Amino acid sequence: MAREERKEQLLSEIKDCYLYIADRTGTLWENNEPTASCCHGFASVAAVWLKEIFA
C-alpha cells in the first residue's frame, strides 16, 4: 500500500490492528488479547510499514 501511495489507508489499518494493544501494554504483539503468547516478533511488521509511510 505504501508503494501505491495508499499511506493513509495503511496507517489507518495499523491503528485499527495495533493501537488498542499498544495503548494498554506499551508494546505490540500478535494477538488483540493478552491471553496468547504475546510474541512481539509477529507484530514487528508494523515497524516496517511505519518506515514505509514516514520515509
C-alpha positions in Angstrom: 0.0 0.0 0.0 2.8 2.4 0.8 4.4 1.9 -2.6 1.0 2.6 -4.2 0.7 5.9 -2.3 -2.1 4.5 -0.1 -0.2 5.5 3.0 -3.2 7.0 4.8 -5.1 3.7 4.4 -2.1 1.7 5.6 -1.7 4.0 8.7 -5.4 3.6 9.4 -5.2 -0.2 9.3 -2.1 -0.2 11.5 -4.0 1.8 14.1 -7.1 -0.4 13.8 -5.0 -3.5 14.4 -2.3 -2.4 16.9 -3.4 0.8 18.7 -5.6 -1.0 21.2 -2.9 -3.2 22.5 -0.2 -0.5 22.3 -2.3 1.8 24.5 -2.8 -0.9 27.1 0.6 -2.6 27.2 3.1 -0.1 25.7 4.2 -2.8 23.2 2.9 -4.8 20.3 2.1 -8.5 19.9 0.3 -10.8 17.5 -3.0 -11.1 19.4 -5.5 -8.4 20.4 -6.0 -10.0 23.8 -3.2 -10.7 26.4 -4.2 -14.4 26.7 -1.9 -15.7 23.9 1.8 -16.0 23.7 2.1 -12.2 23.1 5.1 -12.8 20.9 6.5 -9.4 19.8 8.1 -10.8 16.6 4.8 -11.2 14.8 4.0 -7.5 15.3 7.4 -6.3 14.1 6.0 -5.9 10.6 4.2 -2.8 11.9 7.6 -1.1 12.2 8.4 -1.9 8.6 5.1 -0.5 7.5 5.6 2.7 9.5 9.0 3.1 8.0 7.5 2.9 4.5 4.9 5.5 5.5 7.2 8.1 7.0 10.3 7.5 5.0 
